[in-house]
Amino acid sequence: VNHVTCALCDMVCTSVSSLKAHIRFRHCDERSFHCHLCDSGFKNAYDLHKHVETHNDSDAYSCDVEGCGFTSRTLRTLRQHYKRA
């Protein structure tokens, strides 16, 4: 099995393509994905999508447990609430 080591942090990857991805996400500050609602930039489309959800004026997600009034703008925050509560 071939292993490729990152020259910047000694991370070992199993392929050149995974090394390139590692370098892009861990060592580069380039943020090519820009929010159309504010000046924020992101490294990938997923992070941009999750950020855009925070611009919602209303809380799109709410706890379905009776008596709990928790609401959030993102599904991730609601899932964290379920784990805590």
N, C-alpha and C positions, 0 to 999 in steps of 0.2 A: 504494500500500500504506500503510495506516495503522499508525503506530507509537505506542506509549504508553510514556512514560518514568516510571520510579519516582521519586517525590519524595524518597525516603530514601537512594538510592545511585546514581541516574542510569542504572540498568539499563534498556535499551530492550526492550520486549516487543512482540509482533506483534498482541496482542489484549488486551482488558480482562480476560478470564478468565485468561489466562496471567500478567498483572500481579497479579491477586488471588492466584493460586497462589504466585507469587514472594514477595509480601509475607508470606503466611502462613508459608512455609517459611524465609525468610531474616530476617524482621524481627520475627516474633511469637514469644513464648516459651510460648505455650499448648501444652500436651501433653495432649490429650484421651484418648489411648489408654494405659490403665494396666495394668501387669502384675499378675496375680492372685496371683503368688508372691512379689513384693517391692514396694517402694515406687516403682519406676521408672515414668516416664511418657514417652510418645513422641508425635511429631507425626503419625504415620500408622500404619496397620495393618501395613504391611510391616515397618517398623522394630520394632514390638512383636513380631511373629511371629519375627523373627530373634533378638531378645533372649530370648524364651521358650525357644528352642533351647539357650541357654547354661545353663539350669537342669537339663538332662538329667544324671542321675547317671552315665550311661555314655557312652563315646565312640561316637557313632552312625556316624561315618565313619572309614574307615581306608584307608591307601595300599595299592594293589594291586601295587606294584612288589616283586618278590621280594627279601627281605632288609631291607626298610624297615619299621620298626615304627611309623611315624607314625600317630597317631589324632587326631581332633578331634571337637568337639561340633557343629560347623556345617559345612555344605557349602562355604561361602565360604572358611573357613580351609583346608580340604582343597585347594580349587582354588589358593589362594595357595601352598600347599606344592608342588603340581605345577609351578607356574611357577618357583619358586625352585630346586627339586631336579630 
